[in-house]
Amino acid sequence: MPAPSVAAIQAIMREGVPLAAAWGIEVLAAEAGVALVRLPFRPDLLRPGNTVSGPALMGLADVAMWAALLSVTEGRDESVTSTMTVNFLRPAGAVPVLAEARLVKRGRRMVFGEIILRAEGSDDITAHVTTTWAVIAPAG
C-alpha cells in the first residue's frame, strides 16, 4: 500500500494530537521515515527573551517524529514516546520553527529517532533531539 499523502499525515497528526492543530503545526513533507514539520510563529508560544519556548519546541519535535513514523506505517501508528533528550543550542527567536525528523532505527518493539530544529530561514541548529518510542502492537 502506498504511503499516505502529506495532507493525510497532517490530518492524522492533528486529530491524534489536538494541540498540534491548535498550534497550527504543518506537515511540509513526510516520506520514507523522514518528515519536515513547521510551527508557525505564535506570540502565545514565546517565553521571556522573545523566543519560542522550550515546551513548544519539544511538542514540535514530538509530532515531527510521529509524522516520520506515519510515513512508513501506512498512516497507522500507535507508538508512544518513551524518552526524549533535548539539547537546546540557541534561541529560535520570534519566528516560525522547522523540525526535520528521521527514523534512525525501527525495530519490532522500539523506534529510535533524531530531530533537528531550526528557525525558519536559518541553517543554525536551535535544538537537537533524540527520542525513543515504544511500539504498541495493534489489537488483533
Disulfide bonds with the S-S distance in Angstrom:
none
